[in-house]
Amino acid sequence: MAAAAVAPDAVDVIRPETYAAGGYPHEGWARLRREDPLHRCEIPGFDPFWAVTKHADVVAVSKRPDRFVNAPRMMMMGNAVRPTAADLADPNRPRLRMLLNMDNPDHRRYRKLAFGWFTPRSVRRLEARIGAIADGLVDDLAERGRTGTCDFVTEVAGRLPLKVIAEILGMPEEDEDRVLQLSNQGIGAQDPEFQVAGQSARESRRAALVSLFAYFSKLVEDRRASPRDDLASVLANARLGGEPLPMVELLSYFGLIAVAGHETTRNATSGGLAAFLDHPDQWRRLREDPSLVAGAAEEIVRWTSPVIQFTRTATQDFELRDRRLRAGELLVLFYPSANRDEEVFGDPEAFRIDRKPNPHLAFGIGEHFCMGANLARLELRVMFDRLARRLARVEPAGPREWLASSFVGGIKHLPIRYELA
């Protein structure tokens, strides 16, 4: 085995505090790609894991689901939020079993249940509605006057994908804010802003899951009694092997669609505008030529990489980059690092909306490729088309704040000052 070039605890790319303090640790990932691309990490508070930081290695691991499985651990969590032995023994503890921590054959069977709602053809039918929502959000700004300030994350970026996924599921509009709050509490359980007062990160995360399951249980009951033309009805009445879905898997499915359906796109949208603020020449190009918006959406996704990592467990001994991985060891795939791999992307630290080719891995690769990728791309194209056409000027109005999370990451507050065209 090749000697490690970096001490196991020398580079921190996993603690939520690292992300809250300065955003994504791109310098740390770049060092690992240069010196130790398959790096053994031993960070206090976390189980040991192999950090996979190169594009080719993320692809290689993702395309071998027989040797690297998702279950039982879909992400690297610290001890502060990981279930304790008592939690695991508690029969009343809510559990997640969904596409993200399923392997075949279950993964393939469950994925088919909702896949038809996210095909390119199905998503195209939503374009007019998405455009109307995006226009409405800019209209809301216009009601304040031609110039003003806002928190782009909470007032714009987070509203579009939330409304779209709520309509797909068939959730009442008045429930959107409650689901958003629980989503923030679950994903941001280690961020003091989203923790419940007096609760630990583990307790906050569990409380969010309990509340989400309670909410979706009522939605399931309603759709079984009165089915409608929405995804909630499809899932609530789905059958596998002639039987209804087990409640753990069913409620987990609802949670995945609702949370993943807006969290990642919200973070891509806010991170995308932040990228334009940092690269005003690219903003000018988009405003002058809105036909560049499709390429801009792809570059935004590469640049922001909202899903930071997923975890795989080795099922057998395996060699990768002259390292001997043992069965049972954990590998953490860092997508933002793969998406700035110097061997794949020319000038990867440049934000270029006309980047071609752009083989980013922000939606994953292989059997677990993001089911909602078509929807996310459309939402980004529509939102930035409207912003480019209707914002004459936009600039920072205060410091941006980052979420304390090393799983799904992004900017939680982005104050801007704008002038409408």
NUVEXLO-269721 format. One record per residue (C-alpha): residue number from 1; y, x negated, z. Coordinates in nm, 4 decimals, decimal comma, padded with zeros to 6 digits. Example, Ala and Ser with C-alpha at 12.3 -4.5 7.8 and 13.67 -1.06 7.14 Angstrom:
% NUVEXLO-269721
{rec 1 {-00,4500 -01,2300 00,7800}},
{rec 2 {-00,1060 -01,3670 00,7140}},
//
This chain:
% NUVEXLO-269721
{rec 1 {00,0000 00,0000 00,0000}},
{rec 2 {00,3449 -00,1292 -00,0914}},
{rec 3 {00,5668 -00,2288 00,1994}},
{rec 4 {00,8395 00,0182 00,2859}},
{rec 5 {01,1863 -00,1046 00,1935}},
{rec 6 {01,3586 00,1340 00,4336}},
{rec 7 {01,2797 00,1832 00,8011}},
{rec 8 {01,1210 00,5264 00,8656}},
{rec 9 {01,4183 00,6524 01,0677}},
{rec 10 {01,6960 00,4664 00,8858}},
{rec 11 {01,7970 00,7456 00,6470}},
{rec 12 {01,8559 01,0981 00,7761}},
{rec 13 {01,8130 01,3604 00,5063}},
{rec 14 {01,6626 01,6375 00,7200}},
{rec 15 {01,8711 01,7176 01,0285}},
{rec 16 {02,0909 02,0288 00,9878}},
{rec 17 {02,3737 01,8495 01,1673}},
{rec 18 {02,3875 01,5978 00,8837}},
{rec 19 {02,4561 01,8758 00,6335}},
{rec 20 {02,7121 02,0509 00,8542}},
{rec 21 {02,9072 01,7289 00,9030}},
{rec 22 {02,9492 01,6270 00,5405}},
{rec 23 {02,7466 01,8353 00,3006}},
{rec 24 {02,4464 01,7034 00,1134}},
{rec 25 {02,3454 01,3424 00,1970}},
{rec 26 {02,3566 01,2195 -00,1626}},
{rec 27 {02,4137 00,8579 -00,0614}},
{rec 28 {02,0976 00,8647 00,1490}},
{rec 29 {01,8930 01,0140 -00,1318}},
{rec 30 {02,0321 00,7600 -00,3788}},
{rec 31 {01,9280 00,4769 -00,1485}},
{rec 32 {01,5771 00,6171 -00,1194}},
{rec 33 {01,5472 00,6572 -00,4969}},
{rec 34 {01,6483 00,2928 -00,5383}},
{rec 35 {01,4569 00,1319 -00,2550}},
{rec 36 {01,1750 00,3618 -00,1427}},
{rec 37 {01,1375 00,6755 -00,3570}},
{rec 38 {00,8302 00,7951 -00,1656}},
{rec 39 {00,9590 00,7340 00,1843}},
{rec 40 {00,7792 00,7897 00,5129}},
{rec 41 {01,0286 00,9611 00,7461}},
{rec 42 {00,9954 00,9630 01,1231}},
{rec 43 {01,3028 01,1486 01,2448}},
{rec 44 {01,3221 01,2525 01,6126}},
{rec 45 {01,2645 01,6238 01,6486}},
{rec 46 {01,0618 01,6539 01,3263}},
{rec 47 {00,7014 01,5962 01,2311}},
{rec 48 {00,6506 01,2837 01,0166}},
{rec 49 {00,6715 01,3514 00,6435}},
{rec 50 {00,6923 01,1815 00,3055}},
{rec 51 {01,0318 01,2293 00,1399}},
{rec 52 {00,9826 01,2843 -00,2347}},
{rec 53 {01,3146 01,1984 -00,4001}},
{rec 54 {01,2402 01,1190 -00,7683}},
{rec 55 {01,2400 01,3796 -01,0442}},
{rec 56 {00,9038 01,2659 -01,1857}},
{rec 57 {00,7356 01,2799 -00,8444}},
{rec 58 {00,8672 01,6281 -00,7648}},
{rec 59 {00,7255 01,7412 -01,0997}},
{rec 60 {00,3920 01,5654 -01,0403}},
{rec 61 {00,3415 01,7182 -00,6952}},
{rec 62 {00,4565 02,0649 -00,8062}},
{rec 63 {00,2090 02,0675 -01,0944}},
{rec 64 {-00,0899 01,9906 -00,8727}},
{rec 65 {-00,1239 02,3030 -00,6563}},
{rec 66 {-00,4889 02,2146 -00,6023}},
{rec 67 {-00,3957 01,8924 -00,4208}},
{rec 68 {-00,0620 01,9944 -00,2661}},
{rec 69 {-00,0526 02,3440 -00,1194}},
{rec 70 {00,2306 02,5622 00,0080}},
{rec 71 {00,0466 02,7191 00,2994}},
{rec 72 {00,0785 02,7051 00,5879}},
{rec 73 {00,4170 02,5329 00,5814}},
{rec 74 {00,6764 02,6117 00,3161}},
{rec 75 {00,9640 02,4053 00,4587}},
{rec 76 {01,0292 02,1207 00,7003}},
{rec 77 {01,1734 02,2706 01,0172}},
{rec 78 {01,2710 02,0850 01,3306}},
{rec 79 {01,1200 02,1544 01,6678}},
{rec 80 {01,4315 02,3540 01,7604}},
{rec 81 {01,3294 02,6402 01,5307}},
{rec 82 {00,9576 02,5886 01,4729}},
{rec 83 {00,7330 02,8464 01,6416}},
{rec 84 {00,5825 02,7218 01,9661}},
{rec 85 {00,2134 02,7478 02,0542}},
{rec 86 {00,2992 03,0553 02,2626}},
{rec 87 {00,4776 03,2083 01,9627}},
{rec 88 {00,1758 03,1558 01,7403}},
{rec 89 {-00,0515 03,3137 02,0010}},
{rec 90 {00,1734 03,6192 02,0399}},
{rec 91 {00,0263 03,9093 01,8368}},
{rec 92 {00,3653 04,0857 01,8369}},
{rec 93 {00,5524 03,7922 01,6860}},
{rec 94 {00,6784 03,8716 01,3334}},
{rec 95 {00,5160 03,6521 01,0727}},
{rec 96 {00,6148 03,5594 00,7198}},
{rec 97 {00,3533 03,5509 00,4471}},
{rec 98 {00,5172 03,5648 00,1079}},
{rec 99 {00,5254 03,3957 -00,2314}},
{rec 100 {00,6862 03,0820 -00,0894}},
{rec 101 {00,3945 03,0046 00,1409}},
{rec 102 {00,1129 03,1541 -00,0663}},
{rec 103 {-00,1318 02,9670 -00,2846}},
{rec 104 {-00,3541 03,1021 -00,5592}},
{rec 105 {-00,5168 03,3413 -00,6112}},
{rec 106 {-00,2925 03,5414 -00,3757}},
{rec 107 {00,0276 03,3876 -00,5073}},
{rec 108 {-00,0450 03,4954 -00,8635}},
{rec 109 {-00,1492 03,8487 -00,7611}},
{rec 110 {00,1550 03,9107 -00,5434}},
{rec 111 {00,3997 03,7562 -00,7898}},
{rec 112 {00,2944 04,0023 -01,0611}},
{rec 113 {00,4014 04,2968 -00,8465}},
{rec 114 {00,7751 04,2326 -00,8880}},
{rec 115 {00,7829 03,9937 -01,1827}},
{rec 116 {00,8602 04,2680 -01,4360}},
{rec 117 {01,1955 04,3333 -01,2677}},
{rec 118 {01,3140 03,9767 -01,3340}},
{rec 119 {01,2104 03,9106 -01,6929}},
{rec 120 {01,4883 03,8224 -01,9402}},
{rec 121 {01,4646 04,1699 -02,0947}},
{rec 122 {01,4898 04,3491 -01,7589}},
{rec 123 {01,7753 04,1313 -01,6411}},
{rec 124 {01,9773 04,1837 -01,9617}},
{rec 125 {01,9930 04,5543 -01,8814}},
{rec 126 {02,1917 04,4646 -01,5699}},
{rec 127 {02,4611 04,2651 -01,7501}},
{rec 128 {02,7136 04,5479 -01,7794}},
{rec 129 {02,6695 04,6430 -01,4151}},
{rec 130 {02,7022 04,2809 -01,3016}},
{rec 131 {03,0180 04,2517 -01,5097}},
{rec 132 {03,1615 04,5630 -01,3458}},
{rec 133 {03,0908 04,4249 -00,9986}},
{rec 134 {03,2485 04,0891 -01,0884}},
{rec 135 {03,5568 04,2626 -01,2315}},
{rec 136 {03,5817 04,4720 -00,9179}},
{rec 137 {03,5827 04,1647 -00,6966}},
{rec 138 {03,8705 04,0102 -00,8929}},
{rec 139 {04,0462 04,3482 -00,8934}},
{rec 140 {04,0248 04,3445 -00,5139}},
{rec 141 {04,2171 04,0174 -00,5164}},
{rec 142 {04,4699 04,1615 -00,7604}},
{rec 143 {04,5439 04,4496 -00,5253}},
{rec 144 {04,6972 04,1972 -00,2866}},
{rec 145 {04,9327 04,0728 -00,5543}},
{rec 146 {04,9255 03,8242 -00,8372}},
{rec 147 {04,9043 03,5286 -00,5973}},
{rec 148 {04,7261 03,4966 -00,2678}},
{rec 149 {04,4625 03,3254 -00,0595}},
{rec 150 {04,1070 03,4150 00,0324}},
{rec 151 {03,7804 03,2736 00,1613}},
{rec 152 {03,5979 03,2534 -00,1694}},
{rec 153 {03,2539 03,2496 -00,0054}},
{rec 154 {03,2832 03,5633 00,2040}},
{rec 155 {03,5140 03,7642 -00,0233}},
{rec 156 {03,3809 03,6815 -00,3694}},
{rec 157 {03,0789 03,4507 -00,4024}},
{rec 158 {02,8669 03,6332 -00,1480}},
{rec 159 {02,9492 03,9845 -00,2600}},
{rec 160 {02,8237 03,9817 -00,6202}},
{rec 161 {02,4595 03,8744 -00,5666}},
{rec 162 {02,4347 04,0858 -00,2511}},
{rec 163 {02,5429 04,4005 -00,4334}},
{rec 164 {02,3158 04,3279 -00,7300}},
{rec 165 {02,0018 04,2678 -00,5243}},
{rec 166 {02,0815 04,5690 -00,3041}},
{rec 167 {02,0960 04,7899 -00,6141}},
{rec 168 {01,7712 04,6459 -00,7506}},
{rec 169 {01,5955 04,7175 -00,4225}},
{rec 170 {01,7675 05,0529 -00,3822}},
{rec 171 {01,9413 04,9719 -00,0540}},
{rec 172 {02,2377 05,1923 00,0417}},
{rec 173 {02,5740 05,0209 -00,0029}},
{rec 174 {02,6593 05,0764 00,3620}},
{rec 175 {02,3615 04,8599 00,4644}},
{rec 176 {02,4726 04,5519 00,2696}},
{rec 177 {02,6782 04,3934 00,5465}},
{rec 178 {02,4001 04,4367 00,8011}},
{rec 179 {02,1446 04,2688 00,5746}},
{rec 180 {02,3956 03,9903 00,5031}},
{rec 181 {02,4479 03,9339 00,8743}},
{rec 182 {02,0726 03,9112 00,9413}},
{rec 183 {02,0249 03,6821 00,6426}},
{rec 184 {02,2951 03,4469 00,7697}},
{rec 185 {02,1419 03,4577 01,1166}},
{rec 186 {01,7954 03,3719 00,9851}},
{rec 187 {01,8857 03,1022 00,7318}},
{rec 188 {02,1657 02,9631 00,9489}},
{rec 189 {01,9849 02,9856 01,2816}},
{rec 190 {02,0818 02,6270 01,3642}},
{rec 191 {02,4472 02,6846 01,2768}},
{rec 192 {02,6467 02,7847 01,5887}},
{rec 193 {02,8545 03,0272 01,3821}},
{rec 194 {02,5519 03,2412 01,2992}},
{rec 195 {02,3510 03,2128 01,6198}},
{rec 196 {02,3428 03,5090 01,8545}},
{rec 197 {02,5418 03,4325 02,1683}},
{rec 198 {02,3152 03,3180 02,4484}},
{rec 199 {02,0152 03,2627 02,2210}},
{rec 200 {01,8564 02,9410 02,1035}},
{rec 201 {01,8146 02,8672 01,7331}},
{rec 202 {01,4490 02,9719 01,7564}},
{rec 203 {01,5391 03,2969 01,9335}},
{rec 204 {01,8154 03,3774 01,6841}},
{rec 205 {01,5855 03,3218 01,3903}},
{rec 206 {01,3144 03,5391 01,5417}},
{rec 207 {01,5602 03,8163 01,6299}},
{rec 208 {01,6863 03,8212 01,2699}},
{rec 209 {01,3313 03,8495 01,1387}},
{rec 210 {01,2459 04,1318 01,3804}},
{rec 211 {01,5561 04,3267 01,2740}},
{rec 212 {01,4944 04,2709 00,9033}},
{rec 213 {01,1340 04,3871 00,9381}},
{rec 214 {01,2483 04,6967 01,1277}},
{rec 215 {01,5018 04,7780 00,8567}},
{rec 216 {01,2566 04,7324 00,5701}},
{rec 217 {00,9867 04,9285 00,7536}},
{rec 218 {01,2142 05,2320 00,7366}},
{rec 219 {01,2827 05,1652 00,3684}},
{rec 220 {00,9074 05,1475 00,3002}},
{rec 221 {00,8507 05,4754 00,4850}},
{rec 222 {01,1252 05,6451 00,2848}},
{rec 223 {01,0013 05,5204 -00,0541}},
{rec 224 {00,6420 05,6209 00,0185}},
{rec 225 {00,7631 05,9708 00,0957}},
{rec 226 {01,0164 05,9871 -00,1899}},
{rec 227 {00,9683 05,7181 -00,4582}},
{rec 228 {01,2649 05,6316 -00,6799}},
{rec 229 {01,3325 05,4084 -00,9783}},
{rec 230 {01,3866 05,0930 -00,7745}},
{rec 231 {01,1975 04,7831 -00,6677}},
{rec 232 {01,1601 04,9120 -00,3113}},
{rec 233 {00,9483 05,1996 -00,4442}},
{rec 234 {00,7362 04,9632 -00,6540}},
{rec 235 {00,6585 04,7375 -00,3589}},
{rec 236 {00,6151 05,0156 -00,1033}},
{rec 237 {00,3568 05,1884 -00,3212}},
{rec 238 {00,1890 04,8810 -00,4708}},
{rec 239 {-00,1842 04,8346 -00,4328}},
{rec 240 {-00,4046 04,5295 -00,4623}},
{rec 241 {-00,7787 04,5769 -00,4891}},
{rec 242 {-00,7203 04,9489 -00,4462}},
{rec 243 {-00,5524 04,9048 -00,1075}},
{rec 244 {-00,1851 04,9146 -00,0013}},
{rec 245 {-00,0291 04,5789 00,0771}},
{rec 246 {-00,0758 04,4653 00,4376}},
{rec 247 {00,2474 04,5223 00,6305}},
{rec 248 {00,3062 04,1507 00,7002}},
{rec 249 {00,2901 04,0679 00,3313}},
{rec 250 {00,4855 04,3797 00,2305}},
{rec 251 {00,7733 04,3277 00,4733}},
{rec 252 {00,7779 03,9557 00,3937}},
{rec 253 {00,8135 04,0460 00,0242}},
{rec 254 {01,1142 04,2657 00,1005}},
{rec 255 {01,2676 03,9887 00,3105}},
{rec 256 {01,2182 03,7315 00,0365}},
{rec 257 {01,3739 03,9486 -00,2354}},
{rec 258 {01,6695 04,0493 -00,0192}},
{rec 259 {01,7495 03,7082 00,1285}},
{rec 260 {01,6605 03,4744 -00,1573}},
{rec 261 {01,8145 03,7202 -00,4025}},
{rec 262 {02,1627 03,6547 -00,2731}},
{rec 263 {02,1650 03,3423 -00,0524}},
{rec 264 {02,0964 03,0888 -00,3252}},
{rec 265 {02,3247 03,2468 -00,5867}},
{rec 266 {02,6039 03,2801 -00,3322}},
{rec 267 {02,5775 02,9087 -00,2550}},
{rec 268 {02,5628 02,8159 -00,6228}},
{rec 269 {02,8732 03,0254 -00,6934}},
{rec 270 {03,0774 02,8817 -00,4062}},
{rec 271 {02,9539 02,5293 -00,4775}},
{rec 272 {03,0325 02,5799 -00,8439}},
{rec 273 {03,3942 02,6702 -00,7773}},
{rec 274 {03,4206 02,3754 -00,5372}},
{rec 275 {03,2921 02,1515 -00,8177}},
{rec 276 {03,5613 02,2857 -01,0501}},
{rec 277 {03,8257 02,2260 -00,7816}},
{rec 278 {03,7068 01,8646 -00,7606}},
{rec 279 {03,6898 01,8313 -01,1414}},
{rec 280 {03,9947 02,0168 -01,2759}},
{rec 281 {03,9378 01,8798 -01,6253}},
{rec 282 {03,6129 02,0776 -01,6422}},
{rec 283 {03,7913 02,3912 -01,5222}},
{rec 284 {04,0467 02,3512 -01,8017}},
{rec 285 {03,7674 02,3133 -02,0561}},
{rec 286 {03,5995 02,6338 -01,9377}},
{rec 287 {03,9262 02,8288 -01,9405}},
{rec 288 {04,0056 02,7060 -02,2915}},
{rec 289 {03,6550 02,7770 -02,4217}},
{rec 290 {03,4655 03,0478 -02,2281}},
{rec 291 {03,1684 03,0010 -02,4638}},
{rec 292 {03,0798 02,6973 -02,2494}},
{rec 293 {02,9889 02,9254 -01,9598}},
{rec 294 {02,6113 02,9141 -02,0172}},
{rec 295 {02,6070 02,5346 -01,9994}},
{rec 296 {02,8437 02,5505 -01,7044}},
{rec 297 {02,6001 02,7753 -01,5175}},
{rec 298 {02,3173 02,5263 -01,5688}},
{rec 299 {02,5326 02,2355 -01,4533}},
{rec 300 {02,6451 02,4326 -01,1491}},
{rec 301 {02,2832 02,4937 -01,0533}},
{rec 302 {02,1973 02,1240 -01,0997}},
{rec 303 {02,5057 02,0126 -00,9095}},
{rec 304 {02,4666 02,2493 -00,6158}},
{rec 305 {02,0845 02,2718 -00,5884}},
{rec 306 {02,1013 02,5483 -00,3244}},
{rec 307 {01,7350 02,5121 -00,2242}},
{rec 308 {01,7277 02,1713 -00,0613}},
{rec 309 {01,3589 02,1318 00,0041}},
{rec 310 {01,0148 02,2820 00,0079}},
{rec 311 {00,7155 02,1306 00,1834}},
{rec 312 {00,3680 02,0687 00,0497}},
{rec 313 {00,0540 01,9748 00,2424}},
{rec 314 {-00,1948 01,7315 00,0893}},
{rec 315 {-00,5440 01,8794 00,0688}},
{rec 316 {-00,7115 01,5437 00,0031}},
{rec 317 {-00,6350 01,1744 -00,0040}},
{rec 318 {-00,4152 01,0897 -00,3015}},
{rec 319 {-00,2264 00,7932 -00,4448}},
{rec 320 {00,1347 00,8304 -00,5529}},
{rec 321 {00,3646 00,5341 -00,6272}},
{rec 322 {00,1086 00,2945 -00,4803}},
{rec 323 {00,1103 00,4854 -00,1527}},
{rec 324 {-00,2042 00,6291 -00,0059}},
{rec 325 {-00,1342 00,9840 00,1088}},
{rec 326 {-00,3861 01,1277 00,3518}},
{rec 327 {-00,5224 01,4819 00,3595}},
{rec 328 {-00,3121 01,6930 00,5914}},
{rec 329 {00,0055 01,4861 00,5511}},
{rec 330 {00,3326 01,6600 00,4678}},
{rec 331 {00,5465 01,5972 00,1605}},
{rec 332 {00,9028 01,7253 00,1408}},
{rec 333 {01,0350 01,7756 -00,2130}},
{rec 334 {01,4106 01,7155 -00,2207}},
{rec 335 {01,5457 01,9006 -00,5249}},
{rec 336 {01,9110 01,7844 -00,4998}},
{rec 337 {01,7865 01,4256 -00,5124}},
{rec 338 {01,5616 01,4920 -00,8125}},
{rec 339 {01,8567 01,6576 -00,9861}},
{rec 340 {02,0614 01,3371 -00,9631}},
{rec 341 {01,7846 01,0990 -01,0606}},
{rec 342 {01,9402 00,8175 -01,2639}},
{rec 343 {01,6255 00,7848 -01,4758}},
{rec 344 {01,6596 01,1442 -01,5981}},
{rec 345 {02,0310 01,2297 -01,5989}},
{rec 346 {02,2958 01,0166 -01,7627}},
{rec 347 {02,5858 00,9625 -01,5221}},
{rec 348 {02,4287 01,2024 -01,2687}},
{rec 349 {02,7266 01,1923 -01,0318}},
{rec 350 {02,9504 01,3416 -01,3004}},
{rec 351 {02,9985 01,7186 -01,3168}},
{rec 352 {02,9897 01,8043 -01,6892}},
{rec 353 {02,9655 02,1616 -01,8088}},
{rec 354 {02,8433 02,0525 -02,1538}},
{rec 355 {02,5567 01,8398 -02,0180}},
{rec 356 {02,2647 01,8338 -02,2614}},
{rec 357 {01,9829 01,8053 -02,1971}},
{rec 358 {01,9847 01,9320 -01,8413}},
{rec 359 {01,6231 01,9357 -01,7135}},
{rec 360 {01,7162 02,0128 -01,3536}},
{rec 361 {01,4594 02,1326 -01,1021}},
{rec 362 {01,6858 02,3599 -00,8990}},
{rec 363 {01,4609 02,6569 -00,9760}},
{rec 364 {01,1465 02,4538 -00,9147}},
{rec 365 {00,8716 02,3871 -01,1647}},
{rec 366 {00,5138 02,4962 -01,2085}},
{rec 367 {00,3561 02,8083 -01,0620}},
{rec 368 {00,6275 02,8482 -00,7991}},
{rec 369 {00,9161 02,8451 -01,0472}},
{rec 370 {01,1822 03,0796 -00,9080}},
{rec 371 {01,1050 03,4388 -01,0052}},
{rec 372 {01,4755 03,5286 -00,9898}},
{rec 373 {01,6009 03,2437 -01,2114}},
{rec 374 {01,6981 03,4734 -01,4998}},
{rec 375 {01,9006 03,6952 -01,2676}},
{rec 376 {02,0712 03,4013 -01,0979}},
{rec 377 {02,1703 03,2502 -01,4321}},
{rec 378 {02,3145 03,5799 -01,5538}},
{rec 379 {02,5123 03,6333 -01,2333}},
{rec 380 {02,6596 03,2836 -01,2569}},
{rec 381 {02,7497 03,3234 -01,6243}},
{rec 382 {02,9189 03,6576 -01,5670}},
{rec 383 {03,1038 03,5519 -01,2516}},
{rec 384 {03,2433 03,2308 -01,3982}},
{rec 385 {03,3304 03,4042 -01,7243}},
{rec 386 {03,5463 03,6465 -01,5260}},
{rec 387 {03,6969 03,3748 -01,3082}},
{rec 388 {03,7821 03,1541 -01,6062}},
{rec 389 {03,9502 03,4428 -01,7892}},
{rec 390 {04,1365 03,5918 -01,4959}},
{rec 391 {04,2399 03,3007 -01,2731}},
{rec 392 {04,5441 03,1209 -01,4103}},
{rec 393 {04,5419 02,8749 -01,1222}},
{rec 394 {04,3144 02,7981 -00,8291}},
{rec 395 {04,3356 02,5265 -00,5640}},
{rec 396 {04,2070 02,4553 -00,2136}},
{rec 397 {04,3887 02,6330 00,0709}},
{rec 398 {04,2078 02,4529 00,3532}},
{rec 399 {03,9004 02,2428 00,4310}},
{rec 400 {03,5593 02,3619 00,3121}},
{rec 401 {03,2881 02,4099 00,5740}},
{rec 402 {02,9185 02,3423 00,5206}},
{rec 403 {02,6234 02,5373 00,6586}},
{rec 404 {02,4103 02,3585 00,9171}},
{rec 405 {02,0841 02,3879 00,7259}},
{rec 406 {01,8514 02,1443 00,5519}},
{rec 407 {01,6524 02,4219 00,3816}},
{rec 408 {01,8949 02,6456 00,1914}},
{rec 409 {02,2300 02,4742 00,1911}},
{rec 410 {02,5833 02,5223 00,0755}},
{rec 411 {02,9434 02,5884 00,1626}},
{rec 412 {02,9900 02,8667 00,4177}},
{rec 413 {03,3716 02,8799 00,3963}},
{rec 414 {03,5887 02,7847 00,0973}},
{rec 415 {03,9570 02,8788 00,1417}},
{rec 416 {04,1376 02,8972 -00,1928}},
{rec 417 {04,4867 02,9753 -00,3178}},
{rec 418 {04,4885 03,1553 -00,6509}},
{rec 419 {04,7183 03,2944 -00,9171}},
{rec 420 {04,5845 03,5655 -01,1442}},
{rec 421 {04,6422 03,5520 -01,5178}},
//
